[in-house]
Amino acid sequence: MAATPDKSLTLSSPAIDSDESPAVAVAAAERSPETTQDYELLRDRLLRTTNALASAAHDLKTPLAILNGYVEVLQSEKLGPLNARQREVLGDMSASGLRLQRFIQDFLTFSLLETGELRIQLEMGDMNACLSEVCRLWSGRFQERGLALYFLANEKLTQFAFDGPKLQRVVSNLLENASKFTPTGGSVWLHAEPYMWERRAVATPVGTKERRRQPLNTPNAVKVSVSDTGPGIPAEYHVEIFDDFFRLPGSEASEGMGMGLGIARRLVNGMGGKIWVESESGAGCKFSFLIPLKPNPSSASRGKTK
């Protein structure tokens, strides 16, 4: 169900989130030799564990694809007619296979991001067409759950260079999150619009009181939002919700391993953007992220592979 192919997740730049504080680098420079050695040992162990996880997930892809293929053949009734009970069982098998496929893809994506070298591949594209394709892929899942999914193309969006597969992966993760926590009969809206993103400078001269930049005259980013009518998220979890493997208290019984929003955050950061949530308990959620129209050349490689 995920809209991001494996080859789009090739790697190349350090896996340090763009929101990491410069103090982290300073602290690293001040480590004692013993602390540095312990750090390197832990880092090496983490890298080996992550690579082992990626290898195991990759090895599961082929047998799972074969099983899913056989299920599709049986469902097509090319090998003989099915009764109602057999169709029901095969339907459950197909749904479980797709769910396992998403778990494997999440593990592969996480391992690629964790080992460090995120490569952004920019191509001129139509944002409306990109988001419409994601909605098409998810429409069946939403119908099965009794949810309404709305998306209306925005004519104000013009073509620009962005990483379509990675952006689709971010939106897919947000839609999956909304589908899991929005009750039957609820609604989910996907919206995109030009946005004027006034980012603060990295460093501000000493003695400068006014830190804001001059107001922008034209949009310099695209804002994509996914809103739902679910139970909402308490304010104290608005930052923590994007941590790797984090799950809200009380949601342990739901599907997934708490990787979706963490992966979305890493991908958005890698594209030079930012992601956040607006919500309160009982009032639904609105996840939004920004993608710059002109990303920093140092964080993107155009049309390269590894």
Summary of the structure (lengths in Angstrom):
residues: 306
radius of gyration: 21.4
end to end distance: 24.9
largest distance: 79.9
contacts: 849
relative contact order: 0.15
helix: 47%
strand: 13%
